[in-house]
């Protein structure tokens, strides 16, 4: 299953411009919380940087961010990639939640 890239990007762009929440995305001025369904391979632009969901297990998530592959572990401090700080907020059997900030 996949989500249309243009739809996801449009939702994120609208959210970033308004600073409000939308399906799976909640953004402020410099920070977003993105919820992605685990069976979905989505590619989105978050705070001006391209991020693609690659895989997840019970405690880790792998993302492709700004051309670099990064693995985030639940409870780990934020990792800097492409000028953004990324941290894994939660992993459930159906979804992951990643905090993204500048």
RAJO-V803511 format. One record per residue. N is the residue number from 1. RES is the residue in three letters. PHI is phi in radians with two decimals (NA if undefined). D_FIRST is the distance of its C-alpha to the first C-alpha in Angstrom with 1 decimal. Layout:
N;RES;PHI;D_FIRST
N;RES;PHI;D_FIRST
This chain:
1;UNK;NA;0.0
2;UNK;-2.51;3.8
3;UNK;-1.80;7.1
4;UNK;-1.05;10.0
5;UNK;-1.00;12.3
6;UNK;-1.12;15.3
7;UNK;-1.14;14.4
8;UNK;-1.12;14.0
9;UNK;-1.09;17.1
10;UNK;-1.10;19.0
11;UNK;-1.11;18.5
12;UNK;-1.15;19.6
13;UNK;-1.08;22.5
14;UNK;-1.11;23.7
15;UNK;-1.15;23.6
16;UNK;-1.13;25.5
17;UNK;-1.23;28.0
18;UNK;-1.70;28.7
19;UNK;1.24;28.4
20;UNK;-1.97;26.8
21;UNK;-1.77;23.7
22;UNK;-2.57;20.6
23;UNK;-0.95;17.2
24;UNK;1.40;16.4
25;UNK;-2.34;19.1
26;UNK;-2.35;22.8
27;UNK;-2.13;25.2
28;UNK;-1.94;28.9
29;UNK;-1.22;30.9
30;UNK;-2.10;30.2
31;UNK;-2.61;27.5
32;UNK;-2.31;23.9
33;UNK;-1.95;22.0
34;UNK;-1.99;18.3
35;UNK;-1.88;16.0
36;UNK;-2.16;12.4
37;UNK;-1.14;10.1
38;UNK;-1.12;10.2
39;UNK;-1.46;6.8
40;UNK;-1.72;5.8
41;UNK;-1.81;7.6
42;UNK;-1.92;9.6
43;UNK;-2.15;13.0
44;UNK;-2.41;15.7
45;UNK;-1.81;19.5
46;UNK;-2.12;21.3
47;UNK;0.88;25.1
48;UNK;1.47;25.3
49;UNK;-2.14;23.4
50;UNK;-1.30;20.0
51;UNK;-2.31;17.8
52;UNK;-2.21;14.5
53;UNK;-1.29;12.8
54;UNK;-1.87;13.2
55;UNK;-2.85;13.5
56;UNK;-2.68;15.3
57;UNK;-2.25;17.6
58;UNK;-1.12;20.1
59;UNK;-2.25;22.2
60;UNK;-2.35;20.7
61;UNK;-2.37;18.0
62;UNK;-1.96;17.8
63;UNK;-2.21;17.4
64;UNK;-1.80;18.4
65;UNK;-2.23;20.9
66;UNK;0.89;23.4
67;UNK;1.41;22.9
68;UNK;-2.03;23.6
69;UNK;-1.55;21.6
70;UNK;-2.33;22.5
71;UNK;-1.92;22.1
72;UNK;-1.83;22.9
73;UNK;-1.99;24.5
74;UNK;-1.02;24.9
75;UNK;1.55;28.5
76;UNK;-1.33;29.0
77;UNK;-1.12;30.7
78;UNK;-1.02;28.9
79;UNK;-1.92;28.2
80;UNK;-1.60;29.2
81;UNK;-2.53;26.9
82;UNK;1.01;27.4
83;UNK;1.40;29.9
84;UNK;-2.02;27.7
85;UNK;-1.76;28.0
86;UNK;-2.08;24.8
87;UNK;-2.47;24.9
88;UNK;-1.52;22.6
89;UNK;-1.45;23.4
90;UNK;-2.76;21.4
91;UNK;-2.35;18.9
92;UNK;-2.11;18.0
93;UNK;-1.05;15.9
94;UNK;-1.89;13.3
95;UNK;-2.68;13.8
96;UNK;-2.12;15.9
97;UNK;-2.29;18.5
98;UNK;-2.09;20.2
99;UNK;-1.62;23.5
100;UNK;-2.17;24.2
101;UNK;-2.51;27.7
102;UNK;-1.49;30.2
